[in-house]
Every structure is written in C-alpha cells, then in structure tokens.
C-alpha cells in the first residue's frame, strides 16, 4: 500500500494525513472483496523496516491501527470478516497487541473473508524463523532430511493454512516486492498501478481483478483458469 507519504506531501499535509487517507482505501478494497467473493485479502500494513521511520510517525501509525480496529470490530463481526495477522506482533506496543487479539478472537468463527494484516513483518525473517524451527526438530532427532519438503516449510511459515496469493497489487508505480511474502509469491501475478494508495478506489481494485482474469497461468505446466486471492 505505497504512496501515503507522497500523497500527503503533494497536498502540503503531514505524512500521517496520508496514512489516515490510506485507511479509507482499505475499507474500499475490503468491500470490493466482499462484493466479488475474494476470500483472502492480505495487507502489508507495517514492515519490520518501518520501525526505522521517525518516532512520531511510527507512534501515529500505531494509534491509527488501534483506531481502525476499534472502529471496524463490530462491522467485521457483522460482515463475516475474520481478522488474522502475520509478522512479529510481540514487537507492537502492548495496547495494539491487546486490541489485535481482541478483534481476532471476536471474528475467529467468521469465514466470508479472511483479512490478514502484515504487522512488523519481514519475508526474509519469516523464512529464517521457519528454517530455525525445522533445524531445532532435526537437531532433536525428530525430523529426517527427506521429510523437509515445500509442504513442511509452508507449515512453518506465518501463513500456514492460508492459500498462496494469486494476485499482488502494487500501488504508486513501485516495481518491487519489498520483502513481502517472498516464499508465497512464487507464482503470484503482479498488477502495478501508478496511483498512490489513498487514491486507490474500488474501481481500481476491480480493474486489477479483470487484468488478472485475462491472464493465462501455467505454473510451468498447463494453463489454469484464474480466480483471485489478493
């Protein structure tokens, strides 16, 4: 969800104003998923590298997260949205951790849409943590070399039990994946738009889905029909 800061800068506003405007784009995309039957939506909300930003901006982002969770809790329950997270949430401020767990518990039985927030997330760190977990089992004699398969690695990642993304949408014209879901994006289709995230509308989301549906996916083999999880 790139471009919040640049969106604000163009308007002579503080960066946090851009982040707040970006939260409204989240609402639009969630509604588009509900309308079209997309079952998983993963949002790269805060990376491990984002901790390096100015303290005031980081603090403001944490407050925005709490505000979003407070405002959307009942709506998520009502609309059948299940909230999950990936990343090291233990690194978040305690109030954010408590609110996140509260909303996840409240929505745990929902199944219409799974909304995944990547918070204090790093794709490389996720893979390293998975490798360490496997190494511990191997060192303890509980795991044979032949048992180390892609499926086993899948099961040790933050996204265990979730499907790999079908579609990655990248806003503000960025042409990189920025340490996001490095293992899971192996065969993901990528859609890039030059729009900044706060300007991203429901129509833009639908256009990305239409672009995805026009592609042929072979996974190195036969062509398959496209259905999207973003």
C-alpha positions in Angstrom: 0.0 0.0 0.0 2.5 2.6 -1.2 2.3 6.3 -1.7 0.7 7.6 1.5 3.6 9.9 2.3 3.9 11.2 -1.3 0.2 11.7 -1.5 0.3 13.9 1.7 3.4 15.8 0.5 1.8 16.8 -2.8 -1.0 18.4 -0.7 1.2 20.1 1.8 -0.1 17.7 4.6 1.8 15.8 7.3 2.6 12.2 6.4 0.1 10.9 9.0 -2.7 12.5 7.0 -1.6 10.3 4.1 -1.8 7.2 6.3 -5.2 8.2 7.5 -6.4 8.7 4.0 -4.9 5.3 3.1 -7.1 3.6 5.8 -10.2 4.6 3.7 -8.7 2.8 0.7 -8.6 -0.3 2.9 -12.3 0.0 3.5 -13.0 0.2 -0.2 -10.9 -2.8 -1.0 -12.5 -4.9 1.7 -15.9 -4.0 0.3 -14.7 -5.0 -3.2 -13.6 -8.4 -1.9 -17.0 -8.9 -0.2 -18.8 -7.9 -3.4 -16.7 -10.2 -5.7 -16.2 -13.2 -3.4 -12.4 -12.9 -2.9 -11.8 -15.0 0.2 -8.4 -13.7 1.4 -7.0 -10.2 1.4 -3.5 -9.6 2.9 -2.4 -6.0 3.6 1.2 -5.1 4.1 0.4 -2.6 6.9 3.8 -2.2 8.6 7.1 -3.8 7.8 10.0 -4.6 10.1 11.9 -1.9 8.3 9.2 0.7 9.1 10.4 0.8 12.7 13.3 2.9 11.3 10.9 5.8 10.4 10.7 8.9 12.7 9.3 8.0 16.1 6.4 10.4 15.8 5.3 8.7 12.5 5.6 5.3 14.0 3.6 6.3 17.1 0.9 7.8 14.9 0.7 4.6 12.8 0.2 2.5 15.9 -2.6 4.9 17.0 -4.2 4.6 13.6 -4.1 0.8 13.8 -5.8 0.9 17.2 -8.4 3.3 15.8 -9.1 1.1 12.8 -9.5 -2.0 15.0 -11.8 -0.1 17.4 -14.0 1.3 14.6 -14.2 -1.8 12.5 -14.6 -4.6 15.1 -18.4 -4.7 15.1 -18.5 -4.4 11.3 -16.1 -7.3 10.8 -18.2 -9.4 13.1 -21.4 -8.4 11.3 -20.0 -8.9 7.7 -18.4 -12.3 8.4 -14.8 -11.0 8.2 -12.1 -12.9 10.0 -9.1 -11.0 11.1 -5.7 -12.6 11.2 -2.1 -11.3 11.4 1.4 -12.3 10.1 4.6 -10.9 11.5 6.1 -10.3 14.9 3.2 -8.7 16.7 5.1 -9.0 20.0 7.1 -6.1 18.8 4.0 -3.9 18.6 3.0 -1.6 21.6 1.0 -3.6 24.2 -2.3 -1.7 23.6 -2.0 -2.6 19.9 -1.3 -6.3 20.7 -4.3 -6.4 23.0 -6.7 -4.8 20.6 -5.5 -7.0 17.7 -6.0 -10.2 19.8 -9.4 -9.0 20.9 -10.7 -8.5 17.4 -9.1 -11.7 16.2 -10.9 -13.6 18.9 -14.2 -11.8 18.2 -14.0 -12.7 14.5 -12.4 -16.2 14.8 -15.6 -18.0 13.6 -16.2 -15.9 10.5 -15.5 -17.3 7.0 -16.8 -14.9 4.4 -13.4 -13.0 4.0 -10.1 -13.5 5.9 -8.4 -10.1 6.3 -4.7 -10.6 7.1 -2.7 -7.7 8.5 1.1 -8.0 8.0 2.5 -6.1 11.0 6.2 -5.8 11.9 6.5 -8.3 9.0 9.6 -9.3 7.0 9.6 -12.0 4.4 13.2 -12.9 5.0 12.7 -13.0 8.8 9.7 -15.3 8.3 11.8 -17.7 6.2 14.7 -17.6 8.7 12.2 -18.4 11.6 10.8 -21.3 9.6 14.3 -22.7 9.0 15.2 -22.3 12.7 12.1 -24.3 13.6 13.0 -27.1 11.2 16.6 -27.1 12.4 15.5 -27.5 16.0 13.4 -30.5 15.1 16.2 -32.0 13.1 18.8 -31.5 15.8 16.5 -33.2 18.3 16.2 -36.2 16.1 12.5 -35.6 15.4 12.9 -34.8 11.7 14.6 -36.7 8.9 16.2 -34.9 6.0 13.8 -36.5 3.5 10.9 -35.0 5.4 12.0 -31.5 4.6 9.6 -30.6 1.7 8.0 -27.4 0.4 4.8 -28.5 2.2 6.8 -28.7 5.5 8.2 -25.3 5.0 4.7 -24.0 4.2 3.5 -25.3 7.6 6.2 -23.4 9.5 5.5 -20.0 7.9 3.3 -17.3 9.4 0.8 -18.0 6.6 0.3 -21.7 7.5 -3.1 -22.8 6.5 -3.7 -19.9 4.1 -3.5 -20.2 0.2 -0.6 -18.5 -1.6 -1.7 -15.2 -3.1 -3.0 -15.3 -6.6 -2.6 -11.6 -7.2 -0.2 -8.9 -5.8 -1.4 -5.3 -6.3 1.4 -2.7 -6.1 0.4 1.0 -5.9 2.4 4.2 -6.7 4.2 2.6 -9.6 6.6 0.6 -7.5 8.2 -2.3 -9.3 9.5 -4.4 -6.4 8.0 -6.8 -3.8 9.8 -5.2 -0.9 10.5 -8.2 1.3 6.8 -9.3 1.3 5.7 -12.9 1.2 8.9 -14.0 -0.5 8.2 -17.7 -0.4 4.5 -17.4 -1.1 4.7 -15.1 -4.1 6.5 -17.7 -6.3 3.7 -17.9 -8.9 1.7 -14.8 -8.0 0.5 -12.5 -10.8 1.6 -8.8 -10.3 -0.6 -5.8 -11.1 1.1 -2.4 -10.8 -0.7 0.9 -10.8 0.8 4.4 -10.6 -1.9 5.6 -8.3 -0.9 6.4 -4.7 -2.7 4.2 -2.2 -5.0 6.9 -0.8 -6.3 7.4 -4.4 -7.0 3.7 -4.9 -10.7 3.2 -5.5 -13.0 0.2 -5.6 -13.0 0.6 -9.4 -9.2 0.2 -9.4 -9.4 -3.0 -7.4 -12.0 -4.4 -9.9 -9.7 -3.4 -12.8 -6.9 -5.3 -11.2 -9.1 -8.3 -10.9 -10.1 -8.0 -14.5 -6.5 -7.8 -15.6 -5.7 -10.9 -13.5 -8.6 -12.8 -15.0 -7.3 -12.0 -18.5 -4.0 -13.8 -17.9 -3.1 -17.4 -18.5 -1.4 -19.1 -15.6 0.7 -22.2 -16.3 2.8 -22.7 -13.2 5.4 -24.1 -15.6 2.9 -26.6 -17.0 -0.7 -26.4 -18.3 -2.9 -23.3 -18.4 -5.3 -22.8 -15.5 -8.3 -20.6 -15.0 -7.8 -17.6 -12.8 -9.6 -16.9 -9.5 -8.0 -14.3 -7.2 -6.9 -14.0 -3.7 -5.1 -10.7 -3.2 
